[in-house]
Amino acid sequence: MSDTCMVVPITHSSGVKNPHAHKLKKNPQPHDPNDAWAICNHIYTVALGRMRRFEKRGFEREVYLDTDDQQEIFKKVQRVLARVFAAPAPVVPPPAQPKPRGPKTLSIRTKS
């Protein structure tokens, strides 16, 4: 699929309590003082035609993440996807229960 890519969104919400979120070392927006978080369990597929360079006041620039941040994001995404694609637990039927004996049940006993 050469016309799409997978995207992990970044937010600057202050109260991120998501265990799959990763706090970036540095906000990719240079003049934004807020913390930035990659939300690793909100993965989206986006058409490349919808992608554009980061633009601030008419100036386009490339945005790069720190290598350590990239590695941590990849690890969290792998953990999230592992849960999605994990093999289901085998279904084990419950053990058969013996039928209760009724009043007219014939029992054979042996002498000891």
Order of alpha helices (4+ residues) and beta strands (2+ residues): beta-beta-beta-beta-beta-beta-beta-alpha
